[in-house]
Amino acid sequence: MIKVSILYPNVANGRFDFDYYTSKHMPRSIELLSSHPGFRGVTVERGIGGGGPNSPPKYIAGCFYAFDSSESFVAAFVPHADELQADMQRYTDIPAEIQFNTVLIEKTREA
């Protein structure tokens, strides 16, 4: 399994509209990408602090998609890339940083 990290750095004077991101952009993104059979899950997170006491977060927001493989993510994303990338201007002016990761260990607790 892989995870695709889409991170938005916490930059001075950067704009990030969490309401739009969580109520419009991400639900649409999830709708489109989760229809691919390689989709495994997604989390959306808001940075609240850095490593030191009272320090700001390095990233203001992050989205983490889990897929079977890099190829399955690309196959899910590419058909919708134009729509999703065009929508970014509605919630941010911060360029996203993207990283692909191989998941070595994952453990979650059942609710």
C-alpha positions in Angstrom: 0.0 0.0 0.0 1.1 3.6 -0.6 0.1 6.9 0.8 0.1 10.1 -1.1 0.7 13.1 1.1 -0.6 16.4 -0.1 0.8 19.1 2.2 0.2 22.8 2.4 3.1 24.6 4.1 2.2 27.2 6.8 3.5 30.3 5.0 3.2 33.9 6.1 0.2 35.6 4.6 -1.0 32.3 3.0 -4.7 31.8 2.5 -6.4 28.5 3.3 -10.2 28.3 3.5 -10.9 25.2 5.7 -14.6 25.5 5.4 -14.5 25.3 1.6 -11.8 22.6 1.6 -13.7 20.3 4.0 -17.2 21.0 2.7 -16.7 21.2 -1.0 -13.3 20.3 -2.4 -12.4 17.2 -0.4 -15.9 15.6 -0.6 -15.7 16.0 -4.4 -12.2 14.7 -4.5 -13.1 11.7 -2.4 -16.2 11.1 -4.5 -14.0 11.0 -7.7 -11.0 9.1 -6.4 -12.7 6.6 -4.2 -14.5 5.1 -7.2 -11.2 3.6 -8.3 -10.8 0.0 -7.1 -7.3 0.8 -5.8 -8.6 3.3 -3.3 -8.1 2.3 0.4 -8.9 5.4 2.4 -8.2 9.1 3.0 -7.6 11.4 6.0 -7.8 15.2 6.0 -5.9 17.0 8.7 -5.4 20.5 10.0 -2.0 21.5 11.5 -2.3 22.7 15.1 1.3 23.0 16.4 4.9 22.3 15.7 7.4 20.1 17.6 8.2 22.7 20.3 6.0 24.3 22.9 3.7 26.9 21.3 5.4 26.6 18.0 3.3 26.9 14.8 2.7 23.9 12.6 5.1 23.4 9.6 2.0 22.5 7.5 -1.4 24.2 7.8 -3.2 21.3 6.2 -2.7 17.9 4.8 -4.6 15.2 2.9 -3.4 11.7 2.9 -4.7 9.2 0.3 -4.1 5.5 0.7 -4.1 3.4 -2.5 -2.9 -0.1 -3.5 -0.1 1.4 -5.6 1.3 4.6 -7.1 -0.1 3.5 -10.4 -3.6 3.1 -9.0 -3.5 6.6 -7.5 -2.4 8.1 -10.8 -5.1 6.1 -12.7 -7.7 7.5 -10.3 -6.4 11.1 -10.3 -5.4 11.8 -13.9 -9.0 11.7 -15.3 -10.0 14.3 -12.8 -6.8 16.3 -12.5 -8.0 19.4 -14.4 -11.2 19.7 -12.3 -9.5 19.2 -8.9 -6.5 21.4 -9.7 -8.7 24.2 -11.0 -10.7 24.1 -7.8 -7.6 24.8 -5.6 -7.8 28.5 -6.2 -11.1 28.5 -4.3 -9.5 27.4 -1.1 -5.8 28.3 -1.1 -3.0 30.3 -2.7 -0.4 28.0 -1.1 1.4 25.6 -3.5 0.9 22.0 -2.3 3.9 19.7 -1.6 3.2 16.1 -2.7 5.0 13.0 -1.6 4.4 9.3 -2.4 5.2 6.9 0.5 5.3 3.2 0.9 3.4 2.2 4.0 5.6 -0.1 6.1 3.5 -0.3 9.2 -0.1 0.8 9.8 -2.2 0.1 12.9 -5.5 1.8 13.8 -7.7 1.2 16.8 -11.3 0.2 16.2 -13.8 2.8 17.6 
